[in-house]
Amino acid sequence: MSNQCEEKVPGEGRWGFVHMHRCSNAAKAERDGKSYCNTHDPVRVKERREKKYQERQDNVNLVLARREQERQEFITRVIEMGQLEHDVQKTATRLVDEILSTGRSRARSPLW
Ligand SMILES: [Zn+2]
């Protein structure tokens, strides 16, 4: 194993790609006969990419789960209000006013 990373990296600035040079970091791993630093080790690069992808997926799933819970709470409230108030127009007006003023139902989970 060479003691220097063998990855080609661009130079500084916008035209850096014209001046590709060898990474100056110390080699930490050998893959298929080539030496790599921790930054350019293909195994670590892949791990970082997958971790980032998973974090994005987790965020998307969290947002979708919150949205779905809020939706269910809102449906529950509409049903409850419909049962309490027999004046459908009054109930509908109140809910629409609430949505327009806050962008959402006031039904809230203590989680957020
Ligand atoms: Zn490197």
Boltz pocket constraint, residues with backbone or C-beta under 6 A from the ligand:
constraints:
  - pocket:
      binder: B
      contacts: [[A, 5], [A, 6], [A, 7], [A, 23], [A, 24], [A, 25], [A, 36], [A, 37], [A, 38], [A, 39], [A, 40]]
      max_distance: 6.0
